[in-house]
């Protein structure tokens, strides 16, 4: 993925790596502070993210396999 982003935006790898690392540091600090103040929000948000990822996985898998249940019916001509 890193290679594709690098090619897509035509940026140097060190700039992208630094930006990603700084994002992780800031996100980690935010999560730590939020967990100390309200741990329930971390549990709820993690559960929601996991549920969304699971639904996307199932949906995309059905789309890839060409499941006929997911296709819209075509209108009948009278």
N, C-alpha and C positions, 0 to 999 in steps of 0.2 A: 504494500500500500504506500509506503514511504516513497518508493521509486516512482509510482504513478503520480503522486502529488507533485513531486519534484519536477517531473516532465510536464505536467499539466500547467503549472503556474510559472514555469521557467525561472525557478529560484535556486539559490545555492543550498546544498544539503545542510550546511552548518547553520544557516539562518532558520530553516525549517526545524531542525533538531532543537535549536535554542528556544524557538517559539513554543514548541510542544513541551519541552522541559519546564519552561516558565509557567505555562498553563497548568501543568500537573502540580507544581509547587503551590500556586495560588488556589487551585481547587482543593488540594490537600489541606491547606490552612483553613479555608472556608468550611470544609466538612468537619475538621477538628473543632473549630470554634462553635459551629452549629450543634455538633454532637454534645458538647459540654452544656450548652444552653437548653437544648430540647432534643433528647435522643429519640423521641417518638417520631419526629419528622424524618430522621435518617431511616428508620425502619419502614415507615410508610412509603417514602420515595424509592427506596431500594426494592420494595415489593412491587410497586407500580412499574418501575423500569423493567423488572424481571418478567412481569405479566405481559407488558407490551412487546418485549423481545420474543417471548414464547408465541404470542399470537402472530407476530410478523413471520416467525419461522414457519409456523404451520401454514399460513396463508401463501407465502412465497413457495413453499414446497408443493402445495397443491397447484399453484400456477405453473410451476416448472414441469410437473408431471402431466399437465394437461387434463386435470380432473374435470369430467363433464358436468359435475354438479355446480362448478363455479362459473360456467359460461351462461351468458344471458340468453333467454329463449329468443328465437327469431320470430318476427311477426308472420302469421299465416296469411297467405293471399286468398281472398274469397272470390 
